[in-house]
Each structure stands twice: as C-alpha cells, then as structure tokens.
C-alpha cells in the first residue's frame, strides 16, 4: 500500500497518542500525521519534546493539540478529554502507548515498583479507554490500539512487573474487542520486540550483540516499523481485524 493511498484512508481522522513525546510514541504521532490524521500529543513531563512533535505534525499539514496528563489519574484523563473536545474535537483513534519500566529481579522488587508500573501501563489503558469510549463508539470505525510488548508474551529476566502489565494489556485487548464489536470499534494490540529506542541503545554494546544473536532477523527493529503497524490497524484496511496481537519483533517470538 502506498503512502498516498494510506493518507486518503486516514484523512479526517483524529487520533490521540498517549506518551507521544519520545520513542515509539513520537514515531506513531508523526506517522499517523503523515498518513493524514490530525493528532493529539499527550505527555506527562516532557513539554519541550511534545511541542517539537506537535510542530512536526503541523509541518505534515495536520492539526494538533498538546496536552499534559498523568494517565494514572482518572480525573486528569477526564480533564484531558474536555480540553480536547473544546479545542480539537472528538477522537476516532486511541493509541495507548504511554508506559514505563522499573527493572529489578523479583527478590529485590519493592511493592512500589510493582504498583507504579502497573498503574501506568495497565490502569492508564483502562482510564483512557473508559474516558474516551463514547467518542470511539460514535466514530465511524473507531479504533483502540494498545502498545504491548514481546515481554508480555514470553517474559524476561528482571521484568516481572513490566511483563505482567504488558500481558494484562493483551488480555484487556482481547476481552474489550469482543464487547465493542457491536459498536464497530476494533481493539488490537501491537507487541514490539527489541526496538532501537534510547533505552535499548543505551544497553552495553556487548549485551546488544548478544540480544541480536537471538533475533532471527539479526537486528533491532526501527520505531517506524512499529508506527507503520499502528497506522495499518488504524486504517479502514484493518476493519475486519479485532482482538489481534500484531508482533513486530523480527522473529524473536513467534
């Protein structure tokens, strides 16, 4: 599918991307804009980075709105919705991307480490999906796309909290997909593997090479490869796909 054709398919669509100020979220926001969607850039602390993304969206010829909200707070998400509706309009596409990791072996993991990761990665998905549900049900072909992880599918050392939250997102995706079929809202997840974000590229080079040897494609993924998967699921071309987990991991987990 050419970018020109994809752009026509996302034209007049409005998307909200949570955690859009950096990494995969940044690329998703830019990619959706390139394919024709207006984009709300949500962030928690990085105002300058979020503003840069908004500028990129505008340079793509699309409308944007920047809003800071801690998605762990149901009230802050409700306030974000009101601001978006007053200044931007209702949304058609929700990308639940915001997430954090606090990596420790379970023997050293504190209760707060568990609660913090679960509250952002899982409670945040509930809060945003719940608050924006009416918008999505009223949209023509509403979309919820949750950014999970290969870690939620196969587990990983030192990431019991993160793996639990990302696995929970997959269960959330499959259950909600069944409920929203009648409203013609699709709910899908994208599960990236090792992607060349700052977090991964800051891993010691020796460890990076060890990881790459375990990936059949022999390399880390690019953020644009995750973002294009999201753009596909957001488009009408994916209208008959729901409850799916789209793996973007180079064959690391099949």
C-alpha positions in Angstrom: 0.0 0.0 0.0 1.4 3.4 -1.0 1.6 6.3 1.5 -0.7 8.3 -0.8 -3.4 5.7 -0.6 -2.9 5.3 3.2 -3.2 9.1 3.6 -6.6 9.1 2.0 -7.7 6.4 4.3 -6.7 8.4 7.5 -7.9 11.7 6.2 -10.4 13.4 8.5 -9.5 11.1 11.3 -8.4 12.4 14.7 -6.0 10.4 16.9 -4.9 10.6 20.5 -1.4 9.1 21.2 -0.5 8.8 24.9 3.1 9.1 25.8 3.8 10.7 22.5 6.8 12.9 23.4 9.5 10.4 22.7 10.5 6.9 21.4 7.8 4.8 19.8 5.0 7.2 20.7 6.8 10.1 18.9 7.1 8.0 15.8 3.5 6.9 16.0 2.3 10.5 16.2 4.4 11.6 13.2 3.4 8.6 11.2 -0.3 9.0 11.7 0.0 12.6 10.7 1.9 11.7 7.6 -0.9 9.3 6.7 -3.5 12.0 7.1 -4.7 12.0 10.7 -4.9 15.0 13.0 -3.1 14.1 16.2 -3.3 14.9 19.9 0.1 14.7 21.6 -0.3 13.6 25.2 2.7 13.7 27.5 3.4 13.7 31.3 6.6 15.7 31.9 8.4 16.4 28.6 6.7 19.6 27.4 9.5 20.7 25.1 9.7 17.3 23.4 5.9 17.2 23.0 5.9 20.7 21.4 8.5 19.5 18.9 6.3 16.6 17.9 3.3 19.0 17.5 5.4 21.1 15.2 6.2 18.0 13.1 2.5 17.2 12.9 1.8 20.8 11.7 4.6 20.6 9.1 2.8 17.5 7.8 -0.2 19.8 7.2 -2.3 18.3 10.0 -4.0 19.8 13.1 -2.6 19.0 16.5 -3.2 19.6 20.2 -0.7 19.1 23.0 -2.0 18.1 26.5 -0.1 17.1 29.6 -1.8 14.4 31.7 -0.7 11.7 34.1 -2.8 8.8 32.7 -2.7 7.1 36.1 -5.2 9.7 37.2 -8.8 9.1 36.0 -9.6 12.7 36.8 -6.7 14.1 34.7 -7.8 11.9 31.8 -11.3 13.3 32.1 -9.9 16.8 32.1 -7.8 16.0 29.0 -10.9 14.8 27.2 -12.8 18.0 27.9 -9.8 20.1 26.7 -9.5 18.0 23.5 -13.2 18.3 22.8 -13.2 22.1 23.4 -10.1 22.8 21.3 -9.7 19.9 18.9 -12.9 17.8 18.6 -13.8 14.2 19.3 -11.3 11.4 18.5 -11.6 8.4 16.2 -8.4 6.6 17.1 -6.9 6.0 20.6 -3.3 4.7 20.8 -2.5 3.6 24.4 1.3 3.9 24.1 2.4 5.5 27.4 4.4 3.2 29.6 7.3 2.8 32.0 9.6 0.1 33.3 11.3 -0.3 36.6 13.5 -3.3 36.2 14.7 -5.4 39.1 14.9 -9.0 39.9 11.8 -10.1 41.8 13.7 -10.7 45.0 14.7 -7.0 45.1 11.4 -5.6 43.7 9.5 -3.4 46.1 5.8 -3.1 46.3 6.0 0.4 45.0 8.0 -0.8 41.9 5.1 -3.2 41.1 2.3 -0.6 41.7 4.0 2.2 39.8 4.5 0.1 36.6 1.0 -1.5 36.8 -0.6 1.9 37.4 0.9 3.5 34.3 1.0 0.6 31.9 -2.4 -1.0 32.8 -4.5 1.4 34.8 -3.6 4.1 32.2 -5.0 1.9 29.5 -8.2 1.4 31.4 -8.6 5.1 32.2 -8.0 6.4 28.6 -10.2 3.6 27.0 -13.0 4.2 29.5 -13.0 8.0 29.3 -12.8 8.2 25.5 -15.2 5.2 24.9 -18.2 7.3 23.9 -16.1 9.2 21.3 -14.9 5.9 19.8 -18.3 4.3 19.8 -19.8 7.3 18.0 -16.9 7.5 15.5 -17.2 5.9 12.1 -14.9 2.9 12.6 -13.4 3.7 16.0 -10.0 2.2 16.8 -8.2 1.3 20.1 -4.6 0.3 19.6 -2.6 -0.8 22.7 1.1 -0.9 22.6 2.1 -4.1 24.5 5.5 -5.9 24.3 7.1 -9.2 23.4 8.0 -9.2 27.1 4.3 -9.6 27.9 4.2 -12.7 25.6 7.4 -14.5 26.6 8.6 -12.9 29.9 12.0 -11.5 30.6 14.5 -11.6 33.5 14.1 -8.7 35.9 10.8 -7.5 34.4 8.1 -9.3 36.4 6.1 -6.1 36.9 6.6 -4.9 33.3 5.8 -8.4 31.8 2.6 -8.6 33.9 1.4 -5.2 32.8 2.0 -5.9 29.1 0.4 -9.3 29.3 -2.5 -7.7 31.1 -2.8 -5.3 28.1 -3.2 -8.3 25.8 -6.0 -9.8 27.9 -7.6 -6.3 28.1 -7.4 -6.1 24.3 -9.0 -9.5 23.6 -11.8 -9.0 26.1 -12.7 -5.5 25.1 -12.6 -6.4 21.4 -15.4 -8.9 22.0 -17.5 -6.2 23.8 -17.1 -3.5 21.2 -17.7 -5.5 18.1 -21.4 -4.4 18.1 -20.3 -0.8 18.1 -17.9 -1.3 15.1 -14.9 -0.4 17.2 -11.9 -2.6 16.7 -9.4 -3.2 19.6 -6.0 -4.5 18.8 -2.5 -4.6 20.2 0.9 -4.2 18.8 3.7 -6.1 20.6 7.1 -4.7 19.7 10.3 -6.7 20.3 13.7 -5.0 20.8 13.3 -1.6 19.1 16.2 0.9 18.6 14.9 3.4 21.1 17.2 5.3 23.5 16.5 2.7 26.2 17.7 -0.2 24.1 20.6 1.7 22.5 21.9 2.6 26.0 22.4 -1.1 26.7 26.1 -2.0 26.7 27.3 -2.9 23.2 28.3 -6.5 24.3 24.8 -7.1 25.6 23.3 -5.6 22.4 25.2 -8.0 20.3 24.1 -10.9 22.5 20.4 -9.9 22.1 20.8 -9.5 18.3 22.0 -13.1 18.0 18.7 -14.3 19.5 16.7 -12.3 16.9 16.3 -14.3 13.6 16.5 -11.1 11.6 19.8 -10.2 13.3 18.9 -6.6 14.2 16.8 -4.3 16.4 13.6 -3.0 14.9 13.1 0.6 14.0 10.4 2.8 15.6 9.0 3.5 12.2 8.3 -0.2 11.7 6.2 -0.2 14.9 4.4 3.0 13.8 3.5 1.7 10.4 1.9 -1.3 12.1 -0.2 1.0 14.2 -1.1 3.1 11.1 -2.3 0.0 9.4 -4.5 -1.1 12.3 -5.9 2.5 12.5 -6.9 2.4 8.8 -10.1 1.0 7.2 -7.9 -1.7 5.6 -7.9 -3.3 9.1 -11.7 -3.1 9.5 -12.1 -6.9 9.9 -9.2 -7.3 12.4 -10.0 -7.1 16.1 -8.7 -8.8 19.2 -5.4 -9.3 17.4 -1.8 -9.0 18.7 0.4 -7.9 15.9 4.0 -8.9 16.6 6.8 -6.6 15.4 9.8 -8.4 16.7 11.9 -9.7 13.8 11.0 -13.3 14.7 12.2 -13.1 18.3 8.9 -14.6 19.5 6.6 -16.5 17.1 
